[in-house]
Amino acid sequence: MRFRRSGPGNGFTEFVAQRSGALFRTAYALTGDVHVAEDLVQEALERACRQWRKAAVADSPEAYVRKVLVNLANDRWRRLSRLGERPGLSGVPETADPRDRLGQVDLRAELIEALLGLPMGMRSVVVLYYLHDLDARQVADVLDISSSAVRSQLARGLAKLRDSVSGAQAPHTPSAAFGGTK
């Protein structure tokens, strides 16, 4: 997706209007907290705005902003881990908005809680691979790890998710839960 690179705002406003929802879903899947997710998206967009000329000429401005977002989520997780806190699920609406692809899943809260049980790196791999439909190479580029590490983290993460989701059978591919195509 290309955004115009000339004129007022250099396409940043257009980018925000088109992609902020997807960025929010990523942030929410990484944090499990609506308010923290909103803050992470806002901070990622603020940083992207300051560096928009650099982001706009990148192959994918969304990939640039998504990497900032994932790094911010990882930083938050590290900070909370050092303080001995375990981030939990909060701010989950009782009823899902029917337009929210993540909200169309009956086990949404349980899936997010299971994701929060994964280590942050593994969670990032699962979210980027399934929520954003990125391939292993693209996830590796975003997280600055090897493709084989992505595949390993993905396999282990899916096994842990299957084990942790209780009640009804877990979907064989989390993409169905996220509305993706994998």
C-alpha positions in Angstrom: 0.0 0.0 0.0 1.5 3.3 -1.0 0.7 6.6 0.6 1.3 9.9 -1.1 4.6 11.5 -0.3 4.0 15.1 -1.2 1.6 17.8 -0.1 0.4 18.6 3.4 1.1 15.9 6.0 2.9 13.8 3.3 0.3 11.1 3.6 0.6 10.6 7.4 -3.0 11.5 8.1 -4.2 9.2 5.4 -2.0 6.4 6.8 -3.4 6.9 10.3 -7.0 6.9 9.0 -6.4 3.6 7.1 -4.2 1.6 9.4 -4.8 2.7 13.0 -7.4 0.0 13.5 -5.0 -2.8 12.5 -2.3 -1.3 14.7 -4.7 -1.2 17.6 -5.6 -4.9 17.1 -1.9 -5.8 17.2 -1.3 -3.7 20.3 -4.4 -5.3 22.0 -3.3 -8.8 21.2 0.2 -8.0 22.6 -1.0 -6.4 25.8 -4.5 -7.6 26.5 -5.4 -4.2 27.8 -7.6 -1.8 25.8 -6.1 1.4 27.4 -2.5 0.3 27.2 -3.1 -0.7 23.5 -4.5 2.7 22.8 -1.5 4.3 24.5 1.0 2.1 22.5 -0.7 3.0 19.2 -0.6 6.6 20.0 3.0 6.6 21.0 3.9 4.5 17.9 2.1 6.9 15.6 3.7 9.9 17.4 7.2 8.4 16.8 6.2 7.6 13.2 5.0 11.1 12.6 8.3 12.5 13.8 10.1 10.2 11.4 7.5 10.1 8.6 9.9 11.1 5.8 12.0 8.0 6.7 8.9 5.8 7.2 7.2 7.0 4.0 10.1 6.0 1.8 10.4 2.6 3.4 9.1 -0.4 1.5 6.1 -0.4 3.8 5.2 2.4 6.1 2.9 0.1 8.0 5.8 -2.4 8.6 7.9 0.5 10.0 5.1 1.6 12.4 4.3 -2.0 13.3 8.0 -2.6 14.3 7.9 0.5 16.5 4.7 -0.8 18.1 6.1 -4.2 18.8 9.3 -2.7 20.2 7.2 -0.4 22.5 5.2 -3.4 23.7 8.4 -5.4 24.3 9.8 -2.5 26.3 6.7 -2.2 28.4 6.7 -6.0 29.1 10.4 -5.8 30.1 9.7 -2.8 32.4 6.8 -4.6 34.1 8.8 -7.8 34.4 11.6 -6.0 36.2 9.0 -4.5 38.6 7.6 -8.0 39.2 4.2 -7.2 37.7 2.4 -9.5 35.4 0.2 -7.7 32.9 -3.3 -9.1 32.7 -6.4 -8.9 30.8 -8.4 -5.7 31.5 -10.6 -3.3 29.8 -12.3 -6.1 27.7 -15.8 -5.0 26.7 -18.6 -7.3 27.8 -20.0 -7.5 24.3 -17.9 -7.3 21.2 -18.3 -4.7 18.5 -19.6 -6.6 15.5 -17.2 -4.7 13.2 -14.2 -5.8 15.2 -12.7 -8.9 13.5 -11.1 -9.9 16.8 -14.5 -9.5 18.5 -16.1 -12.0 16.2 -14.4 -14.8 18.1 -16.5 -16.4 20.9 -13.3 -17.2 22.8 -11.7 -13.8 22.3 -11.0 -13.0 26.0 -9.7 -16.6 26.5 -7.5 -16.4 23.5 -6.1 -13.0 24.6 -5.5 -14.4 28.1 -3.7 -17.4 26.5 -1.6 -15.1 24.4 -0.6 -13.1 27.5 0.6 -16.4 29.0 3.2 -16.7 26.3 6.6 -15.0 26.6 6.7 -11.7 24.9 8.9 -12.8 22.0 6.8 -15.8 21.3 3.6 -13.7 21.5 5.0 -11.2 19.1 5.8 -14.0 16.6 2.3 -15.5 16.9 0.5 -12.1 16.6 2.6 -10.9 13.6 2.3 -14.2 11.8 -1.4 -14.8 12.3 -3.0 -11.4 12.9 -1.0 -9.6 10.1 -0.6 -12.6 7.8 3.1 -12.0 7.6 5.4 -14.9 6.4 8.3 -16.1 8.5 10.8 -13.9 6.7 8.7 -10.8 7.2 8.3 -11.6 10.9 12.0 -12.2 11.2 12.7 -8.8 9.6 10.3 -7.0 12.0 11.7 -8.7 15.1 15.4 -8.8 13.9 15.6 -12.6 14.4 16.2 -15.5 12.0 13.5 -17.2 10.0 14.2 -20.5 11.8 13.8 -18.8 15.1 10.4 -17.5 13.9 9.3 -21.0 12.9 10.5 -22.5 16.2 8.8 -19.8 18.3 5.6 -20.2 16.2 5.5 -24.0 16.7 6.2 -23.7 20.4 3.7 -20.8 20.8 0.9 -22.7 19.0 1.5 -25.7 21.2 1.3 -23.6 24.3 -1.8 -21.9 23.1 -3.5 -25.2 22.4 -2.6 -26.5 25.8 -3.8 -23.3 27.6 -7.1 -22.8 25.8 -9.7 -24.7 27.9 -13.2 -25.8 27.3 -14.1 -26.0 23.6 -11.5 -27.2 21.2 -9.0 -24.6 20.3 -8.9 -23.7 16.6 -6.2 -25.5 14.7 -5.0 -22.3 13.2 -5.3 -19.1 15.3 -5.8 -17.1 12.1 -9.4 -18.2 12.1 -9.7 -16.5 15.5 -8.0 -13.4 14.3 -9.8 -13.2 11.0 -6.7 -14.0 9.0 -6.2 -16.3 6.1 -3.4 -18.6 7.2 
